[in-house]
């Protein structure tokens, strides 16, 4: 995993993920990609919820379906 990057007042960390999903019809799918999580640095006026990590973006590609 690469190190986190800083932005103006924020830290961004890419996280490799694999997602297994089952559709209503029973079809199973698998996705692989990157979630980028983000948190605000200790910036004056930042709320408690902004100081927690949250998903800022996701980039997933389907790798199988059956």
C-alpha positions as CSV (number, residue, x, y, z in Angstrom):
1,X,0.0,0.0,0.0
2,X,1.3,3.4,-0.9
3,X,1.6,6.1,1.8
4,X,-1.1,8.6,2.4
5,X,-1.1,11.9,0.6
6,X,-1.8,15.2,2.1
7,X,-4.1,17.8,0.7
8,X,-5.0,21.2,2.0
9,X,-6.2,20.3,5.4
10,X,-6.9,16.6,4.6
11,X,-5.1,13.2,4.4
12,X,-6.0,10.7,1.6
13,X,-5.1,7.0,1.8
14,X,-5.7,4.5,-1.0
15,X,-6.9,1.1,0.2
16,X,-6.9,-1.9,-2.1
17,X,-10.2,-3.8,-1.9
18,X,-11.9,-6.9,-3.3
19,X,-15.7,-6.9,-3.2
20,X,-17.8,-10.1,-3.5
21,X,-21.5,-9.4,-4.3
22,X,-24.5,-11.6,-4.8
23,X,-27.4,-10.3,-6.9
24,X,-31.1,-11.0,-6.1
25,X,-31.1,-13.8,-8.8
26,X,-28.1,-15.5,-7.1
27,X,-25.5,-14.4,-9.6
28,X,-22.2,-13.8,-7.9
29,X,-19.9,-11.1,-8.9
30,X,-16.4,-10.1,-7.8
31,X,-14.8,-6.6,-8.1
32,X,-11.3,-5.4,-7.4
33,X,-10.0,-1.8,-7.1
34,X,-9.2,1.0,-4.8
35,X,-11.2,2.9,-2.2
36,X,-9.6,6.2,-1.3
37,X,-10.3,7.1,2.3
38,X,-10.1,10.7,3.6
39,X,-10.0,12.5,6.9
40,X,-9.6,16.1,7.8
41,X,-6.5,17.1,9.7
42,X,-6.9,18.9,13.1
43,X,-8.1,22.0,11.4
44,X,-9.8,24.7,13.5
45,X,-13.5,24.4,13.2
46,X,-13.5,20.8,12.0
47,X,-16.3,18.7,13.4
48,X,-15.8,15.3,15.1
49,X,-17.4,13.6,12.0
50,X,-14.8,15.3,9.7
51,X,-12.0,13.9,11.8
52,X,-13.0,10.3,11.2
53,X,-11.9,8.4,8.1
54,X,-14.6,8.0,5.4
55,X,-14.6,6.8,1.8
56,X,-13.9,9.7,-0.5
57,X,-13.9,7.8,-3.7
58,X,-14.0,4.3,-5.2
59,X,-12.7,2.9,-8.4
60,X,-13.8,-0.8,-9.0
61,X,-13.5,-3.1,-11.9
62,X,-15.5,-6.3,-12.3
63,X,-13.2,-9.3,-12.5
64,X,-15.7,-12.2,-12.5
65,X,-19.4,-13.1,-12.7
66,X,-21.1,-16.5,-12.3
